[in-house]
Amino acid sequence: MDLRLFNYPSDKPRTAATTAKMRSAEQALDVFWEKLNEHFILKIGKSLQTLEVNYFQHRDIQITPLWVPVEEIRDDSKFADSVGIPGALATLVERTERTVEESKPLVAREKIKTRGHPTQHSLEQ
C-alpha cells in the first residue's frame, strides 16, 4: 500500500487542493480500517471494534467537508438584499447587543508612572 495515500495536509492553508487531499486520505483510511476489521473477523471471529471496547474511548469521526469557494459563501450584501434593510439592521443590532455588555460602563484608567523620574509636564497635571 502506498503511504502517500495517507498524506493529510491539515497543517496547510485550506484550499480546494488541500481539501481534496484530506478527503482522499480519509477515504484511504476508511478502506484500511475496513480491511483490518475484515482480517480480525476472519482470524478471531470478532471485529476490531468489539475487541477494543474496553481499551479505547468512543470518539466521533470528523470528516472534512467539501470545499466551498469563497465566492459561494454568504455575502453580507446578498444577505441584506434577501432579508431587506430592516432585517439586516435588526441582525446587526442583535449581534452588537450580544458583544457589548451594558452592565460595565467604560471608564478611562489613569496610568501611573512607575519608573524613572517624574517630568515637569506630569507634575503640572
N, C-alpha and C positions, 0 to 999 in steps of 0.2 A: 504494500500500500504506500502510495506516495505521500510523504508527510507534508508536502506543500498544500495538500488539500485542506489541512487544518490551520492554515495561515489565517489568523484572526486579528486584523489591524485596528483593534479598538483604541489604540493609542494615537491613531492618525485622525486628522480632521474628518468629520463626516461629510462624505461626498457620495455621488452616485456609484463611483467605482469601489470605494471602501465599503459601502453598504452592501453592494453585490458580493464582494469577497467575504464579508462577515456572514451573510446569509448562506453562501455556498459552504463555508466551513461548518456552519450549524447543520446543514443537510448531511455533510460528510460524517459529522459526529453522530447524527441520528442513525445512519447506516452502520457505523462502527458499533454503537451500543446495541443495535438490533441483532447484529451478527454475534456479538459476545453473549447476549442473552440466549440466542438460539443454541450456542455452544454449551452453555450451562444446562439448558433444558435437556439436550441430548446426553450429556455426560453424567449429570447428577439427578435429573428429573425435576429440578426446581429452577425457577427463574432467578436471575440475579437480584431482582427486587425483593423476592421473598427471603433470600438468604441474608441480605443486608439490612433488613428491617431493624434488627437490634443494634446495629453498629453506626448507622448514619441517620442524621436528622432529615426530615422531609424538607425539600426545597422546591419552590415553584420554579419552573423553567421559564426563562425570559427569552423571547425570540426577537431578533432585530426586525423592526417594522420596515415595510417597503420604503424606498426613497421617494420623497416628495420634493420636487424642485421648489425653490424659494418663491417663484412666481405664483405657484398654486396655493401657497399658504395665505390665509385670510389677510387681505389688505385692509387696514383701518378705514380707508376712504370708501371701499366697496361695502364695508360693514355699515358705515354711516348711511350710505345710499339705501341699503336693504332695510334698515330699521327706521330711517328718517332722522332728521336732525334732533327732534325731541328725544327719541330713543337713545341716540348716541350721547346726548348731553346727560341723560339720566344715568347711563352706564358710566360716564366719566365722573359724575358726582358720586356715584356709589363706590367706585374704585378709590376716589380721593378720600372719602369718609373712612374706608377700611384702612388706609395707610396713615392717616393723620389722627392722632388722639387729641380730643378736645380737653381732656382732663388735665393735661400737662401744658401749662402756658409756657411759651418760650421766654426765657429770662437771659439777658446778656450777663455773662460772667465777667467779673473783674479779674484781670490777670495780674498777679502779684509777682514782682521781680524777685527771684530768689538767689541770683548770682551777681557778682560784680557790685560796683558802687552805684548808688542812685545818681541819675543825671540831673542837671538843673531843670530840664523840662519835666521830669517826673516829680520833682519836689514842688513845682508850681501848681500841680493839679491837686 
